């Protein structure tokens, strides 16, 4: 991700992982329009997960409507693939930390939104479709690893947390999943 940011020539950076796709053909124009209209340097929207075996079946919506930076202490963050950041933010505040395996995106949010208090904008639209089963959604081991990195990311940036607080995000994730059944 850092290599991609460094070599990018544009002002707005969004990161799609290998199994991520834009939700529709209007995502980029929507993002550009809002960056031009407002002074925010971070804009994010929602994401939906789709089934590995049935790509057209949505299994969960990852909504960020009620996100506030203090919620990072409870393991809740905006969906990384549906977040767009102005390149100047990376220049001024740093790239993704290589101290993390699956939690570098979480650490970046802690650093930018909690520590540096960078203003952000939420747009109530789905920007990205993400396939289930990636490094952070592939079962119990990934849950433990991600949670451990979340605790470390908060402490690394000077914020108190513990595993109990981080695991409080799980009921929300379950609720988001069961809304589709």
C-alpha positions as CSV (number, residue, x, y, z in Angstrom):
1,X,0.0,0.0,0.0
2,X,2.8,2.4,0.9
3,X,4.6,1.7,-2.4
4,X,1.3,2.5,-4.3
5,X,0.8,5.7,-2.4
6,X,4.3,6.9,-3.0
7,X,4.1,6.1,-6.8
8,X,0.6,7.6,-7.2
9,X,0.2,10.8,-9.2
10,X,-3.2,11.8,-8.1
11,X,-4.4,13.8,-5.1
12,X,-7.0,11.4,-3.9
13,X,-6.0,7.9,-2.8
14,X,-8.3,4.9,-2.3
15,X,-7.0,1.4,-1.7
16,X,-8.8,-1.6,-3.2
17,X,-7.5,-5.0,-2.2
18,X,-7.4,-8.0,-4.5
19,X,-11.1,-9.1,-4.0
20,X,-12.6,-5.6,-3.7
21,X,-14.6,-3.9,-6.4
22,X,-16.3,-0.6,-6.7
23,X,-20.0,-0.9,-6.0
24,X,-21.0,0.9,-9.2
25,X,-19.7,3.1,-12.0
26,X,-20.5,6.4,-10.1
27,X,-18.2,5.9,-7.0
28,X,-15.2,7.7,-8.3
29,X,-17.2,10.7,-9.6
30,X,-19.0,10.9,-6.3
31,X,-15.8,11.0,-4.4
32,X,-14.1,13.6,-6.6
33,X,-17.3,15.8,-6.5
34,X,-17.2,15.8,-2.7
35,X,-13.5,16.4,-2.4
36,X,-14.0,19.4,-4.7
37,X,-17.1,20.7,-2.9
38,X,-15.8,20.4,0.7
39,X,-12.5,20.9,2.5
40,X,-12.4,17.4,4.1
41,X,-9.3,15.4,3.4
42,X,-10.8,12.0,4.4
43,X,-14.1,10.8,3.0
44,X,-15.6,7.4,3.5
45,X,-18.8,5.5,2.8
46,X,-20.1,2.0,3.3
47,X,-19.1,-1.4,2.1
48,X,-20.9,-4.6,1.5
49,X,-19.5,-8.1,1.8
50,X,-20.5,-10.7,-0.8
51,X,-20.3,-14.5,-0.7
52,X,-17.3,-16.3,-2.1
53,X,-19.5,-19.0,-3.7
54,X,-22.3,-16.6,-4.8
55,X,-20.7,-13.3,-5.9
56,X,-24.1,-11.6,-6.3
57,X,-25.3,-12.5,-2.8
58,X,-24.7,-9.7,-0.2
59,X,-24.0,-11.2,3.2
60,X,-23.3,-8.1,5.3
61,X,-23.3,-4.3,5.1
62,X,-20.5,-2.6,6.9
63,X,-22.1,0.8,7.6
64,X,-20.2,3.8,9.1
65,X,-23.1,6.2,9.6
66,X,-22.7,6.5,13.3
67,X,-18.9,6.4,13.3
68,X,-17.0,8.8,15.7
69,X,-13.3,8.6,16.4
70,X,-13.7,7.6,20.0
71,X,-15.4,4.4,18.8
72,X,-11.9,3.2,17.6
73,X,-11.3,2.4,21.2
74,X,-14.0,-0.3,20.9
75,X,-12.6,-1.7,17.7
76,X,-15.0,0.0,15.3
77,X,-13.5,1.8,12.3
78,X,-14.7,3.0,8.9
79,X,-14.3,0.4,6.2
80,X,-10.8,0.8,4.9
81,X,-11.5,0.0,1.2
82,X,-14.3,2.6,1.1
83,X,-12.1,5.3,2.5
84,X,-10.5,7.9,0.3
85,X,-7.7,10.1,1.7
86,X,-6.1,13.2,0.2
87,X,-2.4,12.5,-0.6
88,X,-1.4,15.5,1.5
89,X,-2.5,13.7,4.6
90,X,0.0,10.9,4.0
91,X,2.7,13.4,3.3
92,X,2.0,15.3,6.5
93,X,1.1,12.4,8.9
94,X,2.8,9.3,7.5
95,X,2.0,6.2,5.6
96,X,0.8,2.8,6.8
97,X,2.9,1.4,9.7
98,X,4.8,-1.7,8.8
99,X,4.7,-2.8,12.4
100,X,1.3,-4.4,11.8
101,X,0.2,-7.4,9.7
102,X,-3.5,-7.0,9.3
103,X,-4.0,-3.9,11.5
104,X,-2.1,-1.2,9.6
105,X,-5.3,0.3,8.3
106,X,-6.7,0.4,11.8
107,X,-3.5,2.0,13.2
108,X,-3.7,4.6,10.4
109,X,-7.3,5.5,11.4
110,X,-6.3,5.7,15.1
111,X,-3.4,8.0,14.2
112,X,-5.3,10.2,11.8
113,X,-8.7,10.4,13.4
114,X,-8.0,10.1,17.1
115,X,-4.5,11.4,17.6
116,X,-4.2,14.0,14.8
117,X,-8.0,14.7,14.8
118,X,-8.2,15.1,11.0
119,X,-11.8,16.1,10.0
120,X,-13.6,13.6,7.9
121,X,-16.8,13.3,6.0
122,X,-19.2,10.3,5.8
123,X,-21.3,9.8,2.7
124,X,-24.3,7.5,3.1
125,X,-23.6,5.4,0.1
126,X,-22.0,2.0,-0.6
127,X,-18.7,2.5,-2.3
128,X,-17.1,-1.0,-2.3
129,X,-18.1,-4.7,-2.5
130,X,-15.7,-7.0,-0.7
131,X,-15.5,-10.8,-0.9
132,X,-15.8,-12.6,2.4
133,X,-12.8,-14.7,3.5
134,X,-9.9,-12.3,3.3
135,X,-7.1,-11.9,5.9
136,X,-9.4,-10.2,8.4
137,X,-12.7,-12.1,7.8
138,X,-11.5,-15.7,7.6
139,X,-12.4,-17.1,11.0
140,X,-11.5,-17.2,14.6
141,X,-7.7,-17.0,14.2
142,X,-8.1,-13.8,12.1
143,X,-10.4,-12.4,14.7
144,X,-7.8,-12.9,17.5
145,X,-5.0,-11.6,15.4
146,X,-6.9,-8.5,14.3
147,X,-8.0,-7.8,17.9
148,X,-4.5,-8.1,19.2
149,X,-3.3,-5.6,16.6
150,X,-6.1,-3.2,17.5
151,X,-5.0,-3.2,21.1
152,X,-1.4,-2.7,20.1
153,X,-2.3,0.1,17.6
154,X,-4.2,2.1,20.3
155,X,-1.5,1.6,22.9
156,X,1.2,2.5,20.2
157,X,-0.6,5.8,19.7
158,X,-1.0,6.5,23.4
159,X,-4.6,5.5,24.0
160,X,-5.8,3.1,26.6
161,X,-7.9,0.1,25.7
162,X,-8.1,-3.6,26.5
163,X,-9.4,-6.8,24.9
164,X,-12.8,-6.5,26.5
165,X,-13.4,-3.1,24.9
166,X,-12.2,-4.3,21.5
167,X,-14.4,-7.4,21.6
168,X,-17.5,-5.2,22.2
169,X,-17.5,-4.7,18.4
170,X,-18.6,-8.3,17.8
171,X,-22.3,-7.9,18.6
172,X,-22.5,-5.1,16.0
173,X,-20.9,-7.3,13.4
174,X,-23.3,-10.1,14.1
175,X,-26.3,-7.7,13.8
176,X,-25.0,-6.5,10.5
177,X,-24.8,-10.0,9.2
178,X,-28.2,-11.2,10.4
179,X,-30.0,-8.3,8.8
180,X,-29.4,-10.0,5.4
181,X,-30.9,-13.4,6.4
